[in-house]
Amino acid sequence: MVKLVVMIPAYNEENTIAKVIEDIPKKITGISEIQVLVMDDGSKDKTVEVSKKAGANVVSNHRNMGLGKNFKKGIEQALKLKADIIVNIDGDGQFDPKDIPKLVTPILSDEFDMVTATRFANKEHAKNVPFVKRLGNKGFTSLVSKITGQKFTDTQCGFRAYSREAALRLNTFGKFTYTQEVFIDLVSKDMRIKEIPLSVRYFKERKSKISGKLVSYGFRSLGIISNAFRDTRPLNFFGGPGIIVFGLGLLGGLFSLVYYLTHLLTTPIKTLFNVSVFFMIFGLLLIIFGLLADMMRRIKLVQEEILYKLKVEEFN
C-alpha cells in the first residue's frame, strides 16, 4: 500500500487551483491512494472554497507566512496523513498535474529520494520564460551546484516529488522560499536527487504572488542559500575566504619585508605592511571560526539524527 499526497501551496489562486486539482491523476501505477492537500497561505480570495469544492483537503494559515514556512508546514501535514510519497506542485497552472507519474516512478522503484522537474534541461520547455528570469535561474542553479558538488539545471522549480525518507530528513529554515535550500540540505544528507525535463506554461500577464520583484527575490534567496551553505559546510564557508584573506596579507607582508631589506626604508610600504598584518589576523580568525563552526556542525548532525528519530516516532 503506497499513499501519495499531492501538496499544493497556494496564495490567492482562486482562478486556477480548481483546474490543477481536477487534472491530478486519479490512478497511478504503483500508488494505492491519492490525496490532495492544499496549503492555503492566508489567501484573501476564494481559494479555500474553490479548493474544497474541487475535492481537496485544505489547511489554512491564519495569515500569510511565506512560501518557505508554508512548504515546511505542508510537509509535516503530509507526513501526518501517512504519505509515502509527497508531490509538491504550484497552484497557478504552470505545470501539468498529468506529469506527476513521471516524478513518482523513480521513487517507487527506490532509485531516488527526490525527483524534481527541470525547465531548462530542454530549451524548448522554457522558451516563453523571460530572459531575465532564465539568467537569474542559471546563476542560482550554478551557485547551488557548486555548493553541493553536483550538477543541476533548475533549482528554483517547485514541481517535485519526495520520498517519505527524504521528507523526514528534510529541515528547512527559510521563510521566503525553500527551493534552493532543499537541494543543499538533502545533498548534505546523501539523499539521491534526479531531474526530469518537463514543460512549463508561462503566463506573460501573470505577476508572481510569491517572489515579487526580481531584485528583491534575488537578494532574499541569496540570503537563504548563504545560510544553508554556512550550516552544511561551515569550514568551506568561513575557511575558504579566510585562506584567501590570509594569503593576500601574507603576500603583502612578504613584499613589505623584501622592500625593507632591500632599501632599508619603511616608506612607502608602511601602510601596506599594516594592512597586510590586519589581513593576516582577520584571515586567521576566519579560519579558526571555520574550525569551530565545523565542530558545531557535528553537534548539529547529532541533533538532526535525534530529530529524525522523533519524527519517525511521531508520524508513524
Secondary structure, DSSP 8 states (H G I E B T S, - for coil): --EEEEEEEESS-TTTHHHHHHHS-S--TT-SEEEEEEEE-S-SSSHHHHHHHTT-EEEE-SS---HHHHHHHHHHHHHHTT-SEEEE--SSSSS-GGGHHHHHHHHHTTS-SEEEEESSSSGGGGTTS-HHHHHHHHHHHHHHHHHHTS--S-SS---EEEEHHHHHH-----SS--HHHHHHHHHHTT--EEEEE------TT---SSS-SHHHHHHHHHHHHHHHHHHH-HIIIIIHHHHHHHHHHHHHHHHHHHHHHHH---TTTHHHHHHHHHHHHHHHHHHHHHHHHHHHHHHHHHHHHHHHHHHHHHH-
